[in-house]
Amino acid sequence: MIEQEVTDTIAGPELWNKIFELIGTEDQKYLPFVYQSVLSMPIEDIKKIFKGEKEGERLVQGLVMRAKKTASEAEQD
């Protein structure tokens, strides 16, 4: 599928590094979850993150919050 090829092309070390920049060192333990979640997003959203747009930052921060919530719930179980 062409869309998957585009995702594979832009999803690599550069995207990983961009997400790391947006997350920062404090929440870096959530990077694998956020990265995998980003890969399942529409290409348009991935491009926003990759370009460092405000909307992309918002998307990444939302994923970090979701990761924190999931981790917290897992700890309570």
MARVO-203146 format. One record per atom (N, C-alpha, C, O, CB): x negated, y negated, z; residue in one letter; residue number from 1. Coordinates in steps of 0.02 Angstrom, whole numbers, plus 32768, in hexadecimal, padded with zeros to 4 digits. Each point is the difference from the previous one (the first is absolute). Glycine has a CB too. Example, Ala and Ser with C-alpha at 12.3 -4.5 7.8 and 13.67 -1.06 7.14 Angstrom:
<sites>
(site (7D6C; 811C; 8186); a; 1)
(site (802D; 7FC5; 8000); a; 1)
(site (7FD3; 7FC4; 8000); a; 1)
(site (7FCC; 8001; 8021); a; 1)
(site (8093; 803A; 801D); a; 1)
(site (7FB3; 7F90; 7F9E); s; 2)
(site (7FD6; 7FC5; 8003); s; 2)
(site (8027; 7FC9; 8025); s; 2)
(site (7FE7; 7FC9; 8008); s; 2)
(site (7FDE; 8057; 7F8C); s; 2)
</sites>
This chain:
<sites>
(site (7FD5; 803B; 8000); m; 1)
(site (802B; 7FC5; 8000); m; 1)
(site (7FD3; 7FC2; 8000); m; 1)
(site (7FCF; 7FFC; 8026); m; 1)
(site (808F; 8042; 8018); m; 1)
(site (7FB2; 7F93; 7F98); i; 2)
(site (7FD8; 7FC3; 7FF8); i; 2)
(site (7FFC; 7FD8; 8041); i; 2)
(site (7FCB; 7FE8; 8012); i; 2)
(site (8056; 8013; 7F75); i; 2)
(site (8017; 7FFF; 809C); e; 3)
(site (8000; 7FD9; 803E); e; 3)
(site (7FD0; 801D; 8033); e; 3)
(site (7FDE; 7FDB; 8023); e; 3)
(site (8099; 8005; 7FC7); e; 3)
(site (7F86; 8062; 801A); q; 4)
(site (7FD1; 8020; 802F); q; 4)
(site (7FB8; 7FF3; 7FEC); q; 4)
(site (7FD5; 7FF7; 802B); q; 4)
(site (8080; 8061; 7FED); q; 4)
(site (7F9E; 7FA6; 7FA7); e; 5)
(site (7FBC; 7FF2; 7FE9); e; 5)
(site (7FEA; 7FBA; 8014); e; 5)
(site (7FC7; 7FF4; 8013); e; 5)
(site (804A; 805B; 7F8C); e; 5)
(site (801E; 7F81; 805D); v; 6)
(site (7FF1; 7FBC; 8014); v; 6)
(site (7FF1; 7FFE; 804B); v; 6)
(site (7FD0; 7FE0; 8015); v; 6)
(site (8079; 7FF2; 7F8F); v; 6)
(site (7FDF; 8051; 8083); t; 7)
(site (7FF5; 8003; 8048); t; 7)
(site (7FBB; 801E; 800F); t; 7)
(site (7FDB; 7FE6; 802A); t; 7)
(site (80A1; 8025; 7FE9); t; 7)
(site (7F73; 802B; 7FCB); d; 8)
(site (7FC0; 8021; 800B); d; 8)
(site (7FC6; 7FD2; 7FEE); d; 8)
(site (7FCC; 8001; 8020); d; 8)
(site (8069; 806D; 7FC9); d; 8)
(site (7FD5; 7F69; 7FE3); t; 9)
(site (7FCB; 7FD4; 7FEA); t; 9)
(site (7FF2; 7FC9; 8033); t; 9)
(site (7FC6; 7FF1; 800E); t; 9)
(site (805B; 8027; 7F7C); t; 9)
(site (8014; 7FCA; 8092); i; 10)
(site (7FF5; 7FC9; 802F); i; 10)
(site (7FF8; 8019; 8048); i; 10)
(site (7FE9; 7FDB; 802B); i; 10)
(site (8058; 7FDA; 7F89); i; 10)
(site (7FD3; 8089; 8057); a; 11)
(site (7FFA; 801C; 8044); a; 11)
(site (7FBE; 8024; 8006); a; 11)
(site (7FF8; 8039; 7FEB); a; 11)
(site (8085; 7FD4; 801F); a; 11)
(site (7F55; 7FD2; 8013); g; 12)
(site (7FBE; 801C; 800A); g; 12)
(site (7FDE; 7FDB; 8037); g; 12)
(site (8021; 7FE2; 802B); g; 12)
(site (7FD7; 8041; 7F5D); g; 12)
(site (7FC7; 7FDD; 8077); p; 13)
(site (7FDB; 7FDE; 8036); p; 13)
(site (8011; 7FB6; 8006); p; 13)
(site (8002; 7FE5; 8038); p; 13)
(site (7FA2; 806C; 7FB6); p; 13)
(site (8069; 7F8E; 7FDA); e; 14)
(site (800F; 7FB9; 8004); e; 14)
(site (8043; 7FF4; 8024); e; 14)
(site (8005; 7FD1; 8028); e; 14)
(site (7FBB; 801C; 7F6E); e; 14)
(site (8071; 803C; 805B); l; 15)
(site (8041; 7FF8; 8022); l; 15)
(site (7FF8; 8010; 804A); l; 15)
(site (801C; 7FDD; 802A); l; 15)
(site (8021; 8040; 7F6B); l; 15)
(site (7F9F; 8018; 807A); w; 16)
(site (7FF3; 8013; 8046); w; 16)
(site (7FE1; 7FC5; 8025); w; 16)
(site (8015; 7FEF; 8037); w; 16)
(site (7FDC; 808B; 7FA7); w; 16)
(site (7FDC; 7F68; 8003); n; 17)
(site (7FDE; 7FC7; 801F); n; 17)
(site (802E; 7FC4; 8009); n; 17)
(site (7FFD; 7FDD; 8032); n; 17)
(site (7F98; 804B; 7F9C); n; 17)
(site (8096; 7FCD; 8001); k; 18)
(site (802F; 7FC7; 8004); k; 18)
(site (8030; 800B; 803A); k; 18)
(site (800D; 7FD2; 8027); k; 18)
(site (7FEA; 801B; 7F5C); k; 18)
(site (8022; 804F; 8084); i; 19)
(site (802E; 800F; 8037); i; 19)
(site (7FDC; 7FF9; 8042); i; 19)
(site (801B; 7FE5; 8031); i; 19)
(site (8026; 8069; 7F86); i; 19)
(site (7F80; 7FC9; 804C); f; 20)
(site (7FD9; 7FF9; 803E); f; 20)
(site (7FF8; 7FB7; 8012); f; 20)
(site (8006; 7FEE; 803B); f; 20)
(site (7FBD; 807C; 7FAA); f; 20)
(site (8031; 7F6B; 7FEA); e; 21)
(site (7FFB; 7FB8; 800D); e; 21)
(site (8040; 7FE5; 801E); e; 21)
(site (7FFF; 7FD7; 802E); e; 21)
(site (7FAF; 801E; 7F74); e; 21)
(site (808A; 8022; 8044); l; 22)
(site (8041; 7FE7; 8017); l; 22)
(site (8011; 801B; 8046); l; 22)
(site (8021; 7FDD; 8027); l; 22)
(site (8005; 801A; 7F62); l; 22)
(site (7FC5; 8045; 8085); i; 23)
(site (800F; 801E; 8041); i; 23)
(site (7FD1; 7FE5; 8036); i; 23)
(site (8016; 7FEF; 8037); i; 23)
(site (8012; 8079; 7F8F); i; 23)
(site (7F99; 7F94; 802A); g; 24)
(site (7FCF; 7FEA; 8031); g; 24)
(site (7FE7; 803A; 8029); g; 24)
(site (801A; 8038; 7FFC); g; 24)
(site (801C; 7F59; 8008); g; 24)
(site (7F98; 8062; 8024); t; 25)
(site (7FE0; 8036; 8026); t; 25)
(site (802A; 801A; 803A); t; 25)
(site (7FFA; 803A; 8013); t; 25)
(site (7F9A; 7F95; 7FCD); t; 25)
(site (8096; 8007; 803C); e; 26)
(site (8028; 8014; 8039); e; 26)
(site (802F; 803A; 7FF0); e; 26)
(site (800A; 802D; 802A); e; 26)
(site (7FF0; 7F5E; 8000); e; 26)
(site (8023; 8075; 7F9A); d; 27)
(site (8031; 8033; 7FED); d; 27)
(site (7FE5; 8030; 7FCC); d; 27)
(site (8028; 8020; 7FDD); d; 27)
(site (8032; 7F8F; 803E); d; 27)
(site (7F64; 8057; 7FDE); q; 28)
(site (7FE5; 8029; 7FCB); q; 28)
(site (8011; 804A; 8006); q; 28)
(site (7FFD; 8024; 7FCE); q; 28)
(site (7FA8; 7F8A; 802B); q; 28)
(site (806E; 8069; 8042); k; 29)
(site (8012; 8046; 8008); k; 29)
(site (8040; 8011; 7FD8); k; 29)
(site (800E; 803A; 7FF4); k; 29)
(site (7FBC; 7FC6; 807D); k; 29)
(site (805C; 7FCC; 7F7C); y; 30)
(site (803D; 800B; 7FD9); y; 30)
(site (7FF3; 7FFE; 7FB5); y; 30)
(site (802E; 800A; 7FD9); y; 30)
(site (8013; 7FC5; 8085); y; 30)
(site (7F81; 8024; 7F8E); l; 31)
(site (7FF0; 7FF8; 7FBA); l; 31)
(site (8015; 803C; 7FD5); l; 31)
(site (801E; 7FF5; 7FCB); l; 31)
(site (7F84; 7FC3; 8058); l; 31)
(site (8050; 8086; 7FF0); p; 32)
(site (8015; 8038; 7FD5); p; 32)
(site (804C; 8002; 7FF5); p; 32)
(site (8016; 800C; 7FC8); p; 32)
(site (7F88; 8034; 8062); p; 32)
(site (8089; 7FB4; 800A); f; 33)
(site (8049; 7FFF; 7FF9); f; 33)
(site (8016; 7FC8; 7FD2); f; 33)
(site (8029; 800A; 7FD3); f; 33)
(site (7FE3; 8026; 80A0); f; 33)
(site (7FD8; 7F95; 7F97); v; 34)
(site (8013; 7FC6; 7FD8); v; 34)
(site (7FEC; 800C; 7FB7); v; 34)
(site (8027; 7FF1; 7FD2); v; 34)
(site (7FCC; 7FC3; 8092); v; 34)
(site (7FD2; 8065; 7F91); y; 35)
(site (7FE8; 800D; 7FBC); y; 35)
(site (802E; 8030; 7FDC); y; 35)
(site (8015; 7FF3; 7FC7); y; 35)
(site (7F75; 7FF9; 805E); y; 35)
(site (8087; 804C; 7FFB); q; 36)
(site (802D; 8030; 7FE0); q; 36)
(site (8045; 7FE2; 7FF4); q; 36)
(site (8020; 800F; 7FCD); q; 36)
(site (7FA1; 804E; 806C); q; 36)
(site (8057; 7F7A; 7FF4); s; 37)
(site (8040; 7FE0; 7FF7); s; 37)
(site (7FFE; 7FCF; 7FC5); s; 37)
(site (8030; 7FFB; 7FDA); s; 37)
(site (7FE7; 8011; 80A1); s; 37)
(site (7FB2; 7FD0; 7F7E); v; 38)
(site (7FF9; 7FD1; 7FC9); v; 38)
(site (8002; 8025; 7FBE); v; 38)
(site (801F; 7FE8; 7FD0); v; 38)
(site (7F9D; 7FCB; 8078); v; 38)
(site (8024; 8087; 7FB4); l; 39)
(site (7FFF; 8026; 7FC2); l; 39)
(site (8045; 8016; 7FE9); l; 39)
(site (800A; 800D; 7FC5); l; 39)
(site (7F85; 8019; 805A); l; 39)
(site (80A0; 7FDE; 800F); s; 40)
(site (8044; 8013; 7FED); s; 40)
(site (802C; 7FC5; 7FEE); s; 40)
(site (803B; 8008; 7FEF); s; 40)
(site (7FB9; 805B; 805B); s; 40)
(site (7FF1; 7F61; 7FBB); m; 41)
(site (8026; 7FC3; 7FF0); m; 41)
(site (8003; 7FF5; 7FB5); m; 41)
(site (7FD8; 801D; 7FDA); m; 41)
(site (8005; 7FB0; 8094); m; 41)
(site (8052; 800A; 7F7C); p; 42)
(site (8001; 7FED; 7FB9); p; 42)
(site (7FC0; 7FDB; 7FED); p; 42)
(site (7FE2; 7FDE; 8029); p; 42)
(site (809C; 801A; 7FDB); p; 42)
(site (7F6E; 800F; 7FBE); i; 43)
(site (7FC3; 7FE1; 7FE7); i; 43)
(site (7FFE; 7FB5; 800E); i; 43)
(site (7FCB; 7FE5; 8010); i; 43)
(site (8030; 8073; 7F97); i; 43)
(site (803E; 7F88; 8053); e; 44)
(site (8002; 7FB7; 800B); e; 44)
(site (7FEB; 7FEE; 8047); e; 44)
(site (7FDC; 7FCF; 800A); e; 44)
(site (8080; 8028; 7FA1); e; 44)
(site (7FB9; 8031; 8085); d; 45)
(site (7FED; 7FF3; 8045); d; 45)
(site (7FB6; 800F; 800C); d; 45)
(site (7FDE; 7FDB; 8024); d; 45)
(site (8096; 8041; 8000); d; 45)
(site (7F73; 8019; 7FBD); i; 46)
(site (7FB9; 8010; 8006); i; 46)
(site (7FD6; 7FC7; 7FE5); i; 46)
(site (7FCD; 7FED; 801D); i; 46)
(site (804C; 808E; 7FD9); i; 46)
(site (7FFC; 7F69; 7FD3); k; 47)
(site (7FDB; 7FC8; 7FE2); k; 47)
(site (8000; 7FC3; 802F); k; 47)
(site (7FCD; 7FDE; 8004); k; 47)
(site (8052; 804B; 7F89); k; 47)
(site (8018; 7FCB; 8095); k; 48)
(site (8004; 7FC8; 802F); k; 48)
(site (7FCD; 800A; 8039); k; 48)
(site (7FE0; 7FD1; 8016); k; 48)
(site (809A; 801E; 7FCE); k; 48)
(site (7F81; 804E; 8033); i; 49)
(site (7FD0; 8010; 8035); i; 49)
(site (7FB9; 7FF8; 7FE6); i; 49)
(site (7FD5; 7FE0; 801F); i; 49)
(site (807D; 806F; 8017); i; 49)
(site (7FA1; 7FCE; 7F90); f; 50)
(site (7FBE; 7FFE; 7FE2); f; 50)
(site (7FE8; 7FB9; 7FF3); f; 50)
(site (7FC5; 7FF1; 8008); f; 50)
(site (8053; 807E; 7FC4); f; 50)
(site (8017; 7F66; 8020); k; 51)
(site (7FEE; 7FBA; 7FF2); k; 51)
(site (7FFB; 7FD6; 803F); k; 51)
(site (7FE8; 7FC7; 7FFE); k; 51)
(site (8051; 8045; 7F94); k; 51)
(site (7FDE; 800E; 80A6); g; 52)
(site (7FFD; 7FDB; 803F); g; 52)
(site (8036; 7FCC; 8007); g; 52)
(site (7FF9; 7FCF; 8024); g; 52)
(site (7F8E; 8044; 7FDB); g; 52)
(site (80B1; 7FF7; 7FDD); e; 53)
(site (8038; 7FD1; 8004); e; 53)
(site (8020; 8004; 8045); e; 53)
(site (7FFC; 8033; 8022); e; 53)
(site (8018; 7FD7; 7F61); e; 53)
(site (800D; 7FC0; 8091); k; 54)
(site (8022; 7FFE; 8041); k; 54)
(site (8032; 8039; 8007); k; 54)
(site (8005; 801F; 8035); k; 54)
(site (7FED; 7F64; 7FCE); k; 54)
(site (8034; 808A; 7FC8); e; 55)
(site (8031; 8037; 8002); e; 55)
(site (7FDC; 8042; 800B); e; 55)
(site (8019; 802C; 8024); e; 55)
(site (8034; 7F94; 7F8F); e; 55)
(site (7F79; 8049; 802F); g; 56)
(site (7FD9; 803D; 800A); g; 56)
(site (7FE9; 8006; 8048); g; 56)
(site (8002; 8037; 801D); g; 56)
(site (7FD9; 7FC3; 7F6C); g; 56)
(site (800F; 7FCF; 8094); e; 57)
(site (7FEC; 8000; 8047); e; 57)
(site (803B; 8014; 802B); e; 57)
(site (7FF8; 8027; 802F); e; 57)
(site (7FB2; 7F80; 7FBB); e; 57)
(site (8091; 803E; 8007); r; 58)
(site (803C; 8010; 8026); r; 58)
(site (8010; 804B; 7FFB); r; 58)
(site (8013; 801F; 8032); r; 58)
(site (8018; 7F6C; 7FBB); r; 58)
(site (7FCE; 8091; 7FD7); l; 59)
(site (800E; 8047; 7FF6); l; 59)
(site (7FD0; 802B; 802A); l; 59)
(site (8015; 8030; 8020); l; 59)
(site (8015; 7FB7; 7F6C); l; 59)
(site (7F97; 8008; 8073); v; 60)
(site (7FCE; 8026; 8026); v; 60)
(site (800D; 7FFA; 804B); v; 60)
(site (7FFD; 8032; 8023); v; 60)
(site (7FAE; 7FBB; 7F82); v; 60)
(site (8064; 7FD8; 8073); q; 61)
(site (800E; 7FF7; 8047); q; 61)
(site (803E; 8028; 8015); q; 61)
(site (8003; 801B; 8037); q; 61)
(site (7FC8; 7F73; 7FC5); q; 61)
(site (8066; 8075; 7FD8); g; 62)
(site (803B; 8029; 800E); g; 62)
(site (7FEF; 804A; 8006); g; 62)
(site (801B; 8023; 802B); g; 62)
(site (802B; 7F8A; 7F98); g; 62)
(site (7F8C; 806A; 8013); l; 63)
(site (7FEA; 8046; 8004); l; 63)
(site (7FD9; 800D; 8040); l; 63)
(site (8005; 8035; 801D); l; 63)
(site (7FF9; 7FD0; 7F66); l; 63)
(site (7FDA; 7FCB; 8092); v; 64)
(site (7FDB; 8007; 803E); v; 64)
(site (8031; 8005; 803B); v; 64)
(site (7FF8; 802A; 802C); v; 64)
(site (7FA6; 7F96; 7FA4); v; 64)
(site (8094; 8016; 802F); m; 65)
(site (8032; 8002; 8036); m; 65)
(site (8024; 8044; 8000); m; 65)
(site (800D; 801C; 8036); m; 65)
(site (8003; 7F67; 7FC2); m; 65)
(site (8000; 8096; 7FCD); r; 66)
(site (8021; 8042; 7FFC); r; 66)
(site (7FD1; 8036; 801B); r; 66)
(site (8017; 802D; 8023); r; 66)
(site (802C; 7FAC; 7F78); r; 66)
(site (7F7D; 8024; 8054); a; 67)
(site (7FCF; 8031; 8018); a; 67)
(site (7FFB; 7FFD; 804D); a; 67)
(site (7FFE; 8034; 8020); a; 67)
(site (7FC2; 7FC2; 7F74); a; 67)
(site (803F; 7FCE; 8087); k; 68)
(site (7FFC; 7FF9; 8049); k; 68)
(site (803E; 801E; 8021); k; 68)
(site (7FFA; 8022; 8033); k; 68)
(site (7FC0; 7F76; 7FC0); k; 68)
(site (8080; 805B; 7FF1); k; 69)
(site (803E; 801A; 801C); k; 69)
(site (8001; 804D; 7FFD); k; 69)
(site (8013; 8020; 8030); k; 69)
(site (8029; 7F76; 7FAC); k; 69)
(site (7FAE; 8085; 7FEC); t; 70)
(site (7FFE; 8049; 7FF9); t; 70)
(site (7FCF; 801E; 8032); t; 70)
(site (800F; 8034; 801E); t; 70)
(site (800E; 7FC1; 7F68); t; 70)
(site (7FA9; 7FEC; 8082); a; 71)
(site (7FCF; 8019; 8030); a; 71)
(site (801B; 7FFD; 8047); a; 71)
(site (7FF6; 802E; 8027); a; 71)
(site (7FAE; 7FAD; 7F8D); a; 71)
(site (807D; 7FED; 805C); s; 72)
(site (801C; 7FF8; 8043); s; 72)
(site (8036; 8035; 800E); s; 72)
(site (8002; 801D; 8037); s; 72)
(site (7FE6; 7F68; 7FC2); s; 72)
(site (8042; 8087; 7FD6); e; 73)
(site (8035; 8033; 8008); e; 73)
(site (7FE2; 8045; 8008); e; 73)
(site (8019; 8029; 8027); e; 73)
(site (8035; 7F91; 7F96); e; 73)
(site (7F7C; 8054; 801E); a; 74)
(site (7FE0; 8042; 8004); a; 74)
(site (7FE0; 800B; 8045); a; 74)
(site (8001; 8037; 801B); a; 74)
(site (7FE9; 7FC6; 7F6A); a; 74)
(site (7FFC; 7FCD; 8098); e; 75)
(site (7FE2; 8004; 8042); e; 75)
(site (8034; 800E; 8036); e; 75)
(site (7FF2; 8021; 8032); e; 75)
(site (7FB4; 7F90; 7FA9); e; 75)
(site (8096; 8036; 801A); q; 76)
(site (8036; 8009; 8032); q; 76)
(site (801D; 8046; 7FFE); q; 76)
(site (801E; 8017; 8031); q; 76)
(site (7FFC; 7F6F; 7FC6); q; 76)
(site (7FDE; 809C; 7FD1); d; 77)
(site (801E; 8044; 7FFA); d; 77)
(site (7FD7; 8034; 8022); d; 77)
(site (8013; 803B; 7FFF); d; 77)
(site (801D; 7FA4; 7F97); d; 77)
</sites>
